[in-house]
Amino acid sequence: MTIGTKLHQTLASCESALANFKTFALDTNNQQAKQLYNQLANAMEQQIINPLRSRVNQIEQQEPQYKMNQQAQMQQQATQQTAQQQMQQRRS
């Protein structure tokens, strides 16, 4: 497994965890828990996901062979869209 693949898998896992925190916040009526989950989501996005995404982009520019192939990118986007749809459904 290449470093590019590992980075993309790590980024996808982090984004999945982010979606879980946001879902937990929507699913609870406990205001303290809701605040905690939202804080965790914000921290994860700002301190882990955004820097990691920037690093992945930087590596892909420097080393084009690490770019995800088109099919894998579409699958990752579909996973993210599904998570967003689930969150929207829970809000309704």
C-alpha positions as CSV (number, residue, x, y, z in Angstrom):
1,M,0.0,0.0,0.0
2,T,1.4,3.4,-1.0
3,I,1.7,6.4,1.3
4,G,-0.9,8.1,-1.0
5,T,-3.4,5.3,-0.4
6,K,-2.7,5.4,3.3
7,L,-3.2,9.1,3.5
8,H,-6.5,8.9,1.6
9,Q,-7.7,6.1,3.8
10,T,-6.8,8.1,6.9
11,L,-8.5,11.2,5.6
12,A,-11.7,9.2,4.8
13,S,-11.6,7.7,8.3
14,C,-11.3,11.1,9.9
15,E,-14.1,12.5,7.8
16,S,-16.3,9.5,8.8
17,A,-15.5,10.2,12.5
18,L,-16.4,13.9,11.9
19,A,-19.7,12.9,10.4
20,N,-20.4,10.6,13.4
21,F,-19.7,13.5,15.9
22,K,-22.1,15.7,14.0
23,T,-24.7,12.9,13.9
24,F,-24.3,12.3,17.7
25,A,-24.9,16.1,18.3
26,L,-28.1,15.9,16.2
27,D,-29.3,12.7,17.9
28,T,-29.0,13.8,21.5
29,N,-31.3,16.0,23.5
30,N,-28.7,16.5,26.2
31,Q,-27.4,20.0,25.7
32,Q,-24.0,19.3,27.4
33,A,-23.5,16.2,25.2
34,K,-24.6,18.2,22.1
35,Q,-22.1,20.9,22.9
36,L,-19.3,18.4,23.5
37,Y,-19.9,16.6,20.2
38,N,-20.0,19.9,18.3
39,Q,-16.8,21.0,19.9
40,L,-15.1,17.7,19.0
41,A,-16.4,18.0,15.4
42,N,-15.0,21.5,15.1
43,A,-11.7,20.6,16.7
44,M,-11.3,17.6,14.5
45,E,-12.1,19.5,11.3
46,Q,-9.8,22.4,12.1
47,Q,-6.9,20.6,13.7
48,I,-6.8,17.3,11.9
49,I,-8.9,17.1,8.7
50,N,-8.1,20.5,7.2
51,P,-4.3,20.1,7.7
52,L,-4.4,16.5,6.5
53,R,-6.4,17.4,3.4
54,S,-3.8,20.2,2.7
55,R,-1.0,17.7,3.1
56,V,-2.7,15.2,0.8
57,N,-3.2,17.9,-1.9
58,Q,0.4,19.0,-1.5
59,I,1.7,15.5,-1.9
60,E,-0.5,14.9,-4.9
61,Q,1.0,18.0,-6.6
62,Q,4.5,16.9,-5.8
63,E,4.0,13.2,-6.6
64,P,1.2,12.7,-9.2
65,Q,1.4,8.9,-8.8
66,Y,-0.1,9.4,-5.3
67,K,-3.3,10.9,-6.7
68,M,-6.4,8.8,-6.1
69,N,-7.8,7.4,-9.2
70,Q,-11.1,8.7,-10.5
71,Q,-13.1,5.8,-9.3
72,A,-11.8,6.0,-5.8
73,Q,-12.5,9.7,-5.6
74,M,-16.1,9.2,-6.8
75,Q,-16.5,6.5,-4.1
76,Q,-15.2,8.8,-1.4
77,Q,-17.5,11.6,-2.6
78,A,-20.5,9.2,-2.6
79,T,-19.6,8.2,1.0
80,Q,-19.4,11.8,2.1
81,Q,-22.7,12.6,0.4
82,T,-24.4,9.7,2.1
83,A,-23.2,10.9,5.4
84,Q,-24.5,14.4,4.7
85,Q,-27.9,13.1,3.6
86,Q,-28.2,11.0,6.8
87,M,-27.4,14.1,8.9
88,Q,-30.0,16.1,7.0
89,Q,-32.6,13.4,7.5
90,R,-32.0,13.3,11.2
91,R,-32.4,17.1,11.4
92,S,-35.9,16.8,9.9
